[in-house]
């Protein structure tokens, strides 16, 4: 099968390059929205049930590296096949959304950043902005619902019971692990989440029982800490913080900086690892730095991948690895060395509590979304809005009415990838702290540790990468320790 593997892998790499160049044209402002459908049509032979079936048969016959490469390729094509089948609907939704929202550039799931429309300090203005957002989503939702139905149908064509069955199996996840993980996260963060939320909301005078989502998102934007995160220092701060990792961000080289980009910070790989674009749109503030440092983390990981390894490892693999790299680089802005001289001790301590509240909020939100996605995909789409509202309100403890029950899951089961990314990042950060201290990102040996993990690209899953940092498998304990112990010591 090695000849067939090379042929399919080469064809897929050409598809990914062409696809991302199309997205690049949108990011450069050359097009208002991408034409995914035509690119998928040009490479339709890759998204063919017969091709995927052949890969499956071959994987069962092969051994060693050929088996591992074939497995990566098969999993990617299985996961992408449903998305390819609804690419026309995806284009229509994004085209309409870009027109209505007045945005362009980033992928569909970041078409409208909910934090961005929660920035206004005036609660009435925020409420009106969210109403306008809901009006637009009401127009998009019939297409998003049709798209989701298409994803289910295509998943069954591949022999799975539906979208949830496909997404979990290609990730190697079982319901028992997910159930235990989500229960642990939601149970162990509950009291601390409510305590910290109440602490930060108290000055606003809004009782917890009357909170709306935009109230909490506005709080998490941390506008009181804007002086710590000036827009004009975004690039220098990021460059200095990551220089010790052995990577260079600039106009040329593997990671090509583009500023301004189009709408929002994001990254785009066109040729891994030699041509990875990082778009910067500095606006200042905590959430803006979170976004920029996270996208830089993804780009830096791609820039470290060896150009000599097969495309199945350069382009493909466990998406949770990319999530963990984003979370790790984001973490830099919460360290005392990085925050030194940016404010007085009381301000820095309060900001660090907000940073961890944001992390707990995201963990609970992602866990709730995954619960919703599992239950909705295993029952009926028709009750999606009510199911979404019920689960989110139960776990987030504020009003969650709205129209984004389809938009929040437009990238199927990304919440599972992000949760696993959180778990691995906590393990990795603990290992770096123990070896190099709180300034781990400046230590000259950090790049060697990260290089060992990132150079191989997607060759290893998170379980195997865990062995490289002293764990037998993916371990929840460092994340739980941080939630229960470290945060209370700030």
Beta strands, then each sheet from edge to edge (+ up, - down):
strand 1: 249-250
strand 2: 255-258
strand 3: 266-271
strand 4: 275-279
sheet 1: 1+ 2+ 4+ 3-
end
